């Protein structure tokens, strides 16, 4: 862990304290959309891979990258659909290295992404899959590489979306999916809350033509720009989370077999029980000061105090991690510079020396 401890004086302290009290992030950090990228490919011989570059612009932790992949198992030329002759190629959930998987693997900057979920359409021809990577590298473009089974993928659209403020331990909720035969793809997400973002991925056949995103959703990518603006095949969108069930929907030009999947990108919430924070208050000669008053103030202005013992030691228990605090000391005949400190784990060496 890296901590930032800084001593400040005079007007600098006054303005820094104001900034922390009114501008610091709360314990719960809502999910914030970061960036999107996409690509598509088609081949009558089958598509074996799809690559594009994505830049995660946000820095620091609490980031996540999600990739949605929309595929169709129909060759481009007329003929018997591959799903009729080899149904396992169309229905098996992806397993790395499996010959029956549509998507064999997804990597970002060479790092394997984790499988989230898979759903196939009623006619077995369209499928959608979602993958994720927690805390991906940021600041420059890296390749998203989707390795595909060319025996079962003849057209593919891939889209990547990155977010900040995401939970490290549970970056997404339940994988929700639906399929149907009409021109109104719809799926429900029941575990999103205010502060989350709902993310979806749609797969439709070329005969569906274009897909229009539902109300309150923001379209993040579509396939038409890669297919001569003729049809979408795949698309993705986001919507802010809210209390209750979220409905993600699209409207296609023509009725068709469709499949739609969605997840809630979950916000980071600090649920730690708290840690202890302490140190000593010393004279300029290094001797402990008895009954000095130490105050710990959080970004919301809430303060707790402790008095030093005979050795000059003080301690605060159950201090929330992931927050920034101001430590101040008052003592007769002694002056001390306040400290601003970011608490990420137990700290026992936050000492003060009289000026």
Secondary structure, DSSP 8 states (H G I E B T S, - for coil): ----EEEE-HHHHHHHHHHHHHHS--SEE--EEEEEEEEEEE-TT---EEEEEEE----SSSEEEEEEEEEE---SSSS--HHHH-THHHHS---TT-TT-SEEEEEETTEE-EEEEEEE-TTSSEEEEEEEEES---SSEEEEEEEE-TTT-SEEEEEEEEEESB-SS--B---EEEEEEES--EEEE-S--TT-EEEEEEEE-GGG--EEE-TT-EEEEESGGGTTTS--SEEEEEEE--SS-EEEEEEESS-EEEEEEEEEE-BEE-----EEEEEEEE-TTS-B-TT-EEEEE-TTS-EEEEE--TTSEEEEEEE-SSEEEEEEEEBTTB---EEEEEESS-B----EE--
